[in-house]
Amino acid sequence: RIVEKAGVPVACFGDVGEKVDAFSRAGQPSIVVLSNKSASRCRRDLAHEIAHLVLHRNRPTGTPDTEREADHFARAFLLPRDGFRREFPRPPFSGIWEALFQLKIRWRASLADLILRAADLSLINGVQYLRLYKDLSKQGWLKAEPYEFDGESPEILPVVFEQLKTSKGVDRSEVARDLGWNLATLVEITGIPLES
């Protein structure tokens, strides 16, 4: 909602690609396209793409430096320093995973991002970080985390299609035809079901 209120439409695409979780385009209009992944991954990917739009305007992205900057921005955006620092558990870390699950639900961020942000803020040391990250990997949680929450859906594109229909009498099939797409392609690219 924050991104769309800033005038950047967000779309969800069934599968952007194996090596691409999301992408953005700066310009008139700017746009962010997310792959349909878990809600916590989508939120991180969206924050990462915001970083590219804000920090890397007129700079090529995809380099190790720009990707590292975007990842750091995403964690800071989703997990603000003061609030996260107050809520992150202090050593000794008995029951750390239960505490991390609660933080995931509270902050709506992935376990991996919680651990990385804790390391960014020196709330955990290098050894603790490695131990937690190895446990995350060993449990298979780098691919599919427990305690996943419901994700947000883009709001602008459905409104645009509704406005086109009500004010101009233009339905989705006409939009698809004007773009040279079939209706299934329009649905896949916009992520908007036919009858929403």
N, C-alpha and C positions, 0 to 999 in steps of 0.2 A: 504493500500500500504506500509506503514512504517513497519508493522508487517511482511508482505510477503517479503519485501526487506531484512529484518533481517533473512530470511530463515525459517520462520514459516508459513506453509500453513494455510489458513483459509477456512473453509467449512461452508456452511449454511445448516441446517437440518430443514425440515418442522416443526417439533415440538419435541424439545429435551425432554420435559416433563413439567408437570404443575409446579413443584417446582424448575426446573432447567432452567435458561435462556440461559446458555452457559457453556461450560467446556473446559478445556485445559489439555494437557498432555505434560510434560517436558520429553525430551529424544532425541533420534536420530531416526526419526525427532520429534521435538516438533510440536504440532498442536493445533489449536483453532477451536472449533465447536460452531457456533452461531445458535440460534433458529431464525426463520423468524419472527421477531417482527418489530416494527417501527424503522426507521433509527436512531432516537436519542437513542432509547434503545439499538440497536445493537452496536452503537459507544461506549456507556458506558460499555456494556457487554464486548466488545473487550478490552477496556482499563483496565477493571477489571481483565480479564484473563491475560493480559500482566503483571499486578502486580503480580499475582500468579507465572508466569514464571520467573520473575526477582527477586522478594522479597522472595518467599517461596520455592525456590528450596531445595529439601531434607527435607521439612517440610510438615506435613499433613495440608491440607487446609480444609475449611468447618467449622472451629471453629469460634466463635464470634470474636476473635482477628484477625485472618487472613482475615476474610471477611470485618471487619471494616477497616483494613489496605488497602486492595485491593480497597474498595470503595473510601477511601480518595485519594489513588494514582490515581485512574481513574479520579476523579474530578480535581486534580491538573494537570494531563496530558492533559485533554481536555480543561481546563480553567486556563492557566498559571497565576500565581499571579499578576505580574506587569500589564500585558495587561488587564486582567479582572478587576482589581482594578480601572484602569483608566477609563474603560467604564461603570462600574456599576453605576446606578443613585444614586444620593445623596438625603437624606431627604430634604424637605418633599416629600413623595412618591405619589404625584398626578400623575395619568397616569402610575402607576407602571406596570400594565399588558401590556400596549402597549410597554413600554420600554423593558420588559422581552421578549415579542414576537420578537422585533428587535434583542435583544441579542441572542435569540435562533437561528434565521436565520443567524446571523453573525458568531456565534461560533459553530453552528451545534451541540448543546447540548440540553438536555431536560430541560423543565422548572424546574422540581424537582432538577436537578443537578445544575442549575443556582442558585436556592434559597439555596441549601445546601452549595455550594461553597461560596456564599456571607456570610453565617453564619460562615463557616470555617475561613474566612478572617476578621471576625468582621465588615463586611460592613453593616450588619443588626444585631440588638440585638435579644435576645431570644423571646421577645414579637412580634416583627416584623416577625421573622421566623415562629412562630406558626400561626400568622394571615395569612401569605401568603400560608403556607402549608395547612391550613384549607380551604382557598379559592380554592386552587388547587384541593383538594379532593371534595369539595362541587360541583365544576363545572364538576366533572367526569374526570378531566384531568390527574389523576394518572394512569388511564387505557388507555386513548386515548387523546393525546394532539393536540391542533390546531397548524397550521403552520408547519406541518411536512414536511420535505424536502426529496428529493430523496436520497436513501442510496447508499453506495458503494457496489460493488460486488467483491468477491474474483477474483484474476487475475491469480494466479499460476496454479490452477487445470485445468482451460480451456486450458492453454498453454501446460501443461503436456500431456493432452489428444490429443491435436493437434500434438505435437511432436511425440508421440507414433504412431499416424496414418501416418504421413508423412515420418518419418525416419525409422520406423520399420514395418509399415503396420499392426499395431495392433489397432483394433477398440474397441470401448467401450464394445461391447458385449463379446469380448474375455477377456477383463479385468474383467468384471462381472463374467464370467464363471470361470476364474482362482481364483477369490475370493470366489466362491461358492454362488454367488448372482444371482438373476435375474436382467434384465436390469432396471426395475422399481426401484429396491432397490438401484442400483448404482446411478441412477438419483436423487433419494430422498436424499441419504447420501451426495453426492457431491454438490447437488444444481445446477448442470449443466444441462440445457435442452438438449434433445437428439441431436438437430441439431445446436448447437452453435459452 
